Amino acid sequence: MDKFAILIVGHGKLAAELVGGLGSATISRVAKWDERDALGDERCMVVHAGSGRELDDVIAFCSATGSVLLDLSTGGSQFPATPTFPVVICPNVNMQMLSFMAMVKQAAGYFEGQDIRITESHQASKSTKPGTAIHLAQSLGVSETKIRSERDPKVQNEVLGIPPQFLDRHAYHEIAISAPEVEIRLETRVLGKSAYASGLAKVVDMICAAKLPPGCHDVVDLVIGSIQKKH
């Protein structure tokens, strides 16, 4: 079985969680980006969970080594038009959410032409783009500008039903699909700390199995491909 060292780029909560909690049979070790020189010739994957300050250096490193880059940033990272290494775009790494996103992407054609509204809610401190909501919108053919974002704690609690103890850390998404006489609502809630480390470990396993060629890849497509192989 192929094993990879995982380099974590970033200094926020997510990066810290990944450094401390990431592990699987395909991961030899986890290190911070600043520790990359200690890896020597060891095969690695790079996880970008930062603000983008190090992205140019990350791209140069992956270009030189052929390492897979997993981009967890939702800030609109810019990559070369034709990357010489595999880039996996990961707007989410919670496996339950990725399965939901895969379901939506595969079923999108059934609702073409209908009125579709997307609402997302996160803690008031979130300033980056809502990556999961944008992916859902793209899958359903909805303009990114039509996504409704809620950051008011009062509305989050009283209208969306987010418990007070989770107002400072949650992720809520709702898709409403309407026709003249029928409305379908799909709702997801992540309250508190999500299983990002265990989810990312499974993504790493999928990447190892897929043996991706250079270029940009959607993590949701990897999930779809993985499910299709099982059935």
TORBAKOL-181765 format. One record per residue (C-alpha): residue in one letter; x, y, z. Coordinates in steps of 0.05 Angstrom, whole numbers, always signed. Each point is the difference from the previous one (the first is absolute). Example, Ala and Ser with C-alpha at 12.3 -4.5 7.8 and 13.67 -1.06 7.14 Angstrom:
2
<residuo:a; px:+246; py:-90; pz:+156>
<residuo:s; px:+27; py:+69; pz:-13>
REM end
This chain:
231
<residuo:m; px:+0; py:+0; pz:+0>
<residuo:d; px:+26; py:+69; pz:-19>
<residuo:k; px:+15; py:+46; pz:+59>
<residuo:f; px:+6; py:+75; pz:+0>
<residuo:a; px:+24; py:+53; pz:+49>
<residuo:i; px:-52; py:+56; pz:+6>
<residuo:l; px:+23; py:+72; pz:+2>
<residuo:i; px:-51; py:+48; pz:+31>
<residuo:v; px:+2; py:+72; pz:-23>
<residuo:g; px:-35; py:+50; pz:+45>
<residuo:h; px:-1; py:+29; pz:+70>
<residuo:g; px:-75; py:+1; pz:+18>
<residuo:k; px:-45; py:-48; pz:+39>
<residuo:l; px:-10; py:-47; pz:-58>
<residuo:a; px:+74; py:-8; pz:-14>
<residuo:a; px:+13; py:-13; pz:+74>
<residuo:e; px:-54; py:-53; pz:+3>
<residuo:l; px:+29; py:-35; pz:-61>
<residuo:v; px:+71; py:+1; pz:+27>
<residuo:g; px:-24; py:-30; pz:+66>
<residuo:g; px:-52; py:-50; pz:-24>
<residuo:l; px:+15; py:-24; pz:-71>
<residuo:g; px:+18; py:-73; pz:-9>
<residuo:s; px:-14; py:-61; pz:-44>
<residuo:a; px:+34; py:-62; pz:-29>
<residuo:t; px:+23; py:+42; pz:-60>
<residuo:i; px:+30; py:+56; pz:+42>
<residuo:s; px:+72; py:-10; pz:+24>
<residuo:r; px:+2; py:+65; pz:+40>
<residuo:v; px:-29; py:+70; pz:+5>
<residuo:a; px:+43; py:+62; pz:+1>
<residuo:k; px:-8; py:+75; pz:-4>
<residuo:w; px:+19; py:+36; pz:-64>
<residuo:d; px:+60; py:+32; pz:+34>
<residuo:e; px:+27; py:-70; pz:+15>
<residuo:r; px:+1; py:-22; pz:-74>
<residuo:d; px:+76; py:+0; pz:-6>
<residuo:a; px:+3; py:-56; pz:+52>
<residuo:l; px:-39; py:-47; pz:-47>
<residuo:g; px:+58; py:-9; pz:-47>
<residuo:d; px:-21; py:-43; pz:-60>
<residuo:e; px:-62; py:-28; pz:+35>
<residuo:r; px:-63; py:+0; pz:-43>
<residuo:c; px:-51; py:+50; pz:+25>
<residuo:m; px:-66; py:+35; pz:-10>
<residuo:v; px:-10; py:+73; pz:+17>
<residuo:v; px:-63; py:+24; pz:+34>
<residuo:h; px:-13; py:+75; pz:-9>
<residuo:a; px:-43; py:+23; pz:+58>
<residuo:g; px:+27; py:+70; pz:+5>
<residuo:s; px:-16; py:+71; pz:-23>
<residuo:g; px:+40; py:-4; pz:-64>
<residuo:r; px:+64; py:+34; pz:+22>
<residuo:e; px:+41; py:-62; pz:-12>
<residuo:l; px:-36; py:-23; pz:-63>
<residuo:d; px:+53; py:+22; pz:-50>
<residuo:d; px:+53; py:-39; pz:+38>
<residuo:v; px:-48; py:-60; pz:+6>
<residuo:i; px:-12; py:+0; pz:-76>
<residuo:a; px:+75; py:+4; pz:-13>
<residuo:f; px:+13; py:-58; pz:+48>
<residuo:c; px:-55; py:-44; pz:-31>
<residuo:s; px:+25; py:+17; pz:-70>
<residuo:a; px:+71; py:-21; pz:+18>
<residuo:t; px:-20; py:-64; pz:+37>
<residuo:g; px:-64; py:-21; pz:-36>
<residuo:s; px:-35; py:-1; pz:+67>
<residuo:v; px:-76; py:+0; pz:+5>
<residuo:l; px:-29; py:+65; pz:+26>
<residuo:l; px:-66; py:-1; pz:+39>
<residuo:d; px:-30; py:+70; pz:+3>
<residuo:l; px:-45; py:+8; pz:+60>
<residuo:s; px:-1; py:+75; pz:-4>
<residuo:t; px:-65; py:+32; pz:-23>
<residuo:g; px:+32; py:+67; pz:-14>
<residuo:g; px:+3; py:-10; pz:-76>
<residuo:s; px:+71; py:-28; pz:-6>
<residuo:q; px:+32; py:+13; pz:-68>
<residuo:f; px:+36; py:-58; pz:-34>
<residuo:p; px:+36; py:-5; pz:-67>
<residuo:a; px:-47; py:-11; pz:-59>
<residuo:t; px:+33; py:-68; pz:-12>
<residuo:p; px:+32; py:-25; pz:+64>
<residuo:t; px:+57; py:-49; pz:-8>
<residuo:f; px:-22; py:-35; pz:+64>
<residuo:p; px:-68; py:-25; pz:+26>
<residuo:v; px:-41; py:+53; pz:+36>
<residuo:v; px:-62; py:-24; pz:+39>
<residuo:i; px:-50; py:+56; pz:+15>
<residuo:c; px:-32; py:-15; pz:+68>
<residuo:p; px:-56; py:+48; pz:+20>
<residuo:n; px:-16; py:-49; pz:+56>
<residuo:v; px:+34; py:-62; pz:+29>
<residuo:n; px:-55; py:-25; pz:+47>
<residuo:m; px:-19; py:-67; pz:-32>
<residuo:q; px:-74; py:+6; pz:+15>
<residuo:m; px:-2; py:+68; pz:-32>
<residuo:l; px:+40; py:-24; pz:-60>
<residuo:s; px:-49; py:-57; pz:-10>
<residuo:f; px:-57; py:+51; pz:+2>
<residuo:m; px:+36; py:+44; pz:-51>
<residuo:a; px:+11; py:-61; pz:-45>
<residuo:m; px:-74; py:-17; pz:+4>
<residuo:v; px:-20; py:+71; pz:-19>
<residuo:k; px:+50; py:+2; pz:-58>
<residuo:q; px:-25; py:-66; pz:-29>
<residuo:a; px:-74; py:+20; pz:+8>
<residuo:a; px:+6; py:+72; pz:-26>
<residuo:g; px:-28; py:-16; pz:-69>
<residuo:y; px:-67; py:-20; pz:+29>
<residuo:f; px:-13; py:+71; pz:+24>
<residuo:e; px:+25; py:+40; pz:-60>
<residuo:g; px:-42; py:+62; pz:-13>
<residuo:q; px:-33; py:+1; pz:+68>
<residuo:d; px:+6; py:+55; pz:+52>
<residuo:i; px:+59; py:-18; pz:+45>
<residuo:r; px:+21; py:+40; pz:+60>
<residuo:i; px:+62; py:-13; pz:+43>
<residuo:t; px:+10; py:+27; pz:+71>
<residuo:e; px:+63; py:-9; pz:+41>
<residuo:s; px:+16; py:+20; pz:+71>
<residuo:h; px:+66; py:+0; pz:+38>
<residuo:q; px:+27; py:+34; pz:+62>
<residuo:a; px:+3; py:+75; pz:-4>
<residuo:s; px:+76; py:-1; pz:-1>
<residuo:k; px:+2; py:-38; pz:-67>
<residuo:s; px:+26; py:+48; pz:-53>
<residuo:t; px:+21; py:-49; pz:-55>
<residuo:k; px:-45; py:-22; pz:-57>
<residuo:p; px:-50; py:-55; pz:+17>
<residuo:g; px:+34; py:-55; pz:-40>
<residuo:t; px:-52; py:-54; pz:+11>
<residuo:a; px:-57; py:+46; pz:-19>
<residuo:i; px:+37; py:+22; pz:-63>
<residuo:h; px:+11; py:-72; pz:-20>
<residuo:l; px:-74; py:-17; pz:+11>
<residuo:a; px:-19; py:+61; pz:-42>
<residuo:q; px:+47; py:-20; pz:-57>
<residuo:s; px:-28; py:-71; pz:+1>
<residuo:l; px:-71; py:+26; pz:-5>
<residuo:g; px:+13; py:+55; pz:-51>
<residuo:v; px:-14; py:+56; pz:+50>
<residuo:s; px:+40; py:+65; pz:-4>
<residuo:e; px:+49; py:+9; pz:+58>
<residuo:t; px:-28; py:+71; pz:+9>
<residuo:k; px:-68; py:-30; pz:+18>
<residuo:i; px:+25; py:-37; pz:+62>
<residuo:r; px:-31; py:+29; pz:+63>
<residuo:s; px:+50; py:+4; pz:+56>
<residuo:e; px:-23; py:+9; pz:+72>
<residuo:r; px:+47; py:+26; pz:+54>
<residuo:d; px:-49; py:+31; pz:+50>
<residuo:p; px:+1; py:-43; pz:+64>
<residuo:k; px:-72; py:+20; pz:+16>
<residuo:v; px:-26; py:-25; pz:-67>
<residuo:q; px:+45; py:-61; pz:+3>
<residuo:n; px:-31; py:-20; pz:+67>
<residuo:e; px:-72; py:+21; pz:-7>
<residuo:v; px:-12; py:-13; pz:-75>
<residuo:l; px:+50; py:-54; pz:-19>
<residuo:g; px:-2; py:-36; pz:+67>
<residuo:i; px:+74; py:+1; pz:+16>
<residuo:p; px:+7; py:-14; pz:+75>
<residuo:p; px:+33; py:+58; pz:+38>
<residuo:q; px:+61; py:-42; pz:+20>
<residuo:f; px:+17; py:-11; pz:-73>
<residuo:l; px:-9; py:+71; pz:-27>
<residuo:d; px:+76; py:+10; pz:+2>
<residuo:r; px:+14; py:-64; pz:-39>
<residuo:h; px:-50; py:-30; pz:-49>
<residuo:a; px:-13; py:-12; pz:-74>
<residuo:y; px:-71; py:+1; pz:-26>
<residuo:h; px:-22; py:-10; pz:-72>
<residuo:e; px:-70; py:-1; pz:-30>
<residuo:i; px:-21; py:-14; pz:-71>
<residuo:a; px:-72; py:+18; pz:-17>
<residuo:i; px:-26; py:-25; pz:-67>
<residuo:s; px:-68; py:+29; pz:-19>
<residuo:a; px:-53; py:-13; pz:-53>
<residuo:p; px:-69; py:+31; pz:-1>
<residuo:e; px:-31; py:-53; pz:+45>
<residuo:v; px:+60; py:-35; pz:+33>
<residuo:e; px:+60; py:+21; pz:+41>
<residuo:i; px:+58; py:-46; pz:+18>
<residuo:r; px:+48; py:+21; pz:+55>
<residuo:l; px:+67; py:-33; pz:+15>
<residuo:e; px:+35; py:+23; pz:+63>
<residuo:t; px:+67; py:-16; pz:+31>
<residuo:r; px:+27; py:+20; pz:+68>
<residuo:v; px:+69; py:-8; pz:+28>
<residuo:l; px:+0; py:+22; pz:+73>
<residuo:g; px:+66; py:+10; pz:+35>
<residuo:k; px:+65; py:-33; pz:-20>
<residuo:s; px:-7; py:-41; pz:-64>
<residuo:a; px:+38; py:-64; pz:-14>
<residuo:y; px:+49; py:+35; pz:-47>
<residuo:a; px:+61; py:-41; pz:+17>
<residuo:s; px:-34; py:-68; pz:-8>
<residuo:g; px:-34; py:+24; pz:-64>
<residuo:l; px:+65; py:+26; pz:-30>
<residuo:a; px:+33; py:-67; pz:+16>
<residuo:k; px:-52; py:-35; pz:-42>
<residuo:v; px:+11; py:+51; pz:-56>
<residuo:v; px:+74; py:-16; pz:+2>
<residuo:d; px:-17; py:-74; pz:-5>
<residuo:m; px:-44; py:+14; pz:-61>
<residuo:i; px:+55; py:+40; pz:-33>
<residuo:c; px:+50; py:-56; pz:+11>
<residuo:a; px:-49; py:-50; pz:-32>
<residuo:a; px:-16; py:+47; pz:-59>
<residuo:k; px:+72; py:+14; pz:-21>
<residuo:l; px:-20; py:+68; pz:-27>
<residuo:p; px:+33; py:+31; pz:-62>
<residuo:p; px:+23; py:+72; pz:-1>
<residuo:g; px:-55; py:+52; pz:-3>
<residuo:c; px:-58; py:+25; pz:+43>
<residuo:h; px:-48; py:-50; pz:+32>
<residuo:d; px:-64; py:+8; pz:+40>
<residuo:v; px:-1; py:-39; pz:+66>
<residuo:v; px:-75; py:-12; pz:-10>
<residuo:d; px:+16; py:-36; pz:-66>
<residuo:l; px:+49; py:-44; pz:+38>
<residuo:v; px:-56; py:-18; pz:+49>
<residuo:i; px:-47; py:-16; pz:-58>
<residuo:g; px:+54; py:-43; pz:-33>
<residuo:s; px:+14; py:-36; pz:+65>
<residuo:i; px:-74; py:-17; pz:+10>
<residuo:q; px:-8; py:-24; pz:-72>
<residuo:k; px:+59; py:-47; pz:+8>
<residuo:k; px:-34; py:-32; pz:+61>
<residuo:h; px:-64; py:-13; pz:-39>
REM end
